């Protein structure tokens, strides 16, 4: 009898433990499936890990076939340590080099690739204009660069997992190490580029600075770059800014967009207007053409404005790297609002301003 009672107690204990464990699992699944995620539109770019998880599981209306990509520089597995270490389940690889020139020359100074080349690269990844894309990666400006290139070419719904993989893991979601590969697509679905208005050439920037008072060429560079103390880059010898540029702030160096971030996430336009952009020489009514050194940093404020529905925005793609390649281009060195600002041309600039590694 005592043995039977002991067995009964153990059995009941086991059932209770199992119920407890099952209950925890059910609660977690319920909280995931029933959790309210933010409302988004096609133009919304920065989304939460909760939204991405819900979209992947078909729980967001209109997002049944989301394709998630981790952005690394080349997009090649051998160069993608972060991806091999662990990534969002189902995520594939894509590279900044799928949308921009990786070499840098006077003919192609880190500009976006030709639209037809971007199209071909996107099709290899199974991306068409109608693909629901979610991007993330270690470098928020590198991710923004790819998102911008996709939007420029014509992908209609591009999202970025705000906060990247850290936010994903902090939200309690698992990662995987399986290598996922895309099935190529054949028809992009629209003539490229679908949005040429989002891309500003050096020629257009020069002309608009001379003739269009509503046009603002907005530098997304560090204070030291803005004041001409350094080029910010080891391979750019001259420092300064295009004559007539205004400062959009937001970077502590050529390798960050810290002013556009809070707690590892890109902020929204209202936050910018109440903070970083509270005292700047442009308004949201201007045509804002963002630029930096080689194009990455400029894409972050572009996306912040884009998701607010603004269309009077673009990226001057060549940035300072392209501008300083032409000796007769006009330049300002120093704060243009001060008496100490030097107005000159590229050919007159000293060539000792490369950043030291």
PyMOL commands that set and color helices and strands:
alter all, ss='L'
color gray80, all
select helices_A, chain A and resi 2-34+49-56+77-79+81-85+96-98+115-124+140-153+164-170+196-198+202-211+223-226+258-260+269-274+298-306+319-323+346-348
alter helices_A, ss='H'
color red, helices_A
select strands_A, chain A and resi 46-47+66-72+87-88+92-95+132-137+157-161+175-176+199-200+215-219+241-242+246-247+261-262+265-266+287-291+313-316+330-333+342-345
alter strands_A, ss='S'
color yellow, strands_A
deselect
rebuild
show_as cartoon
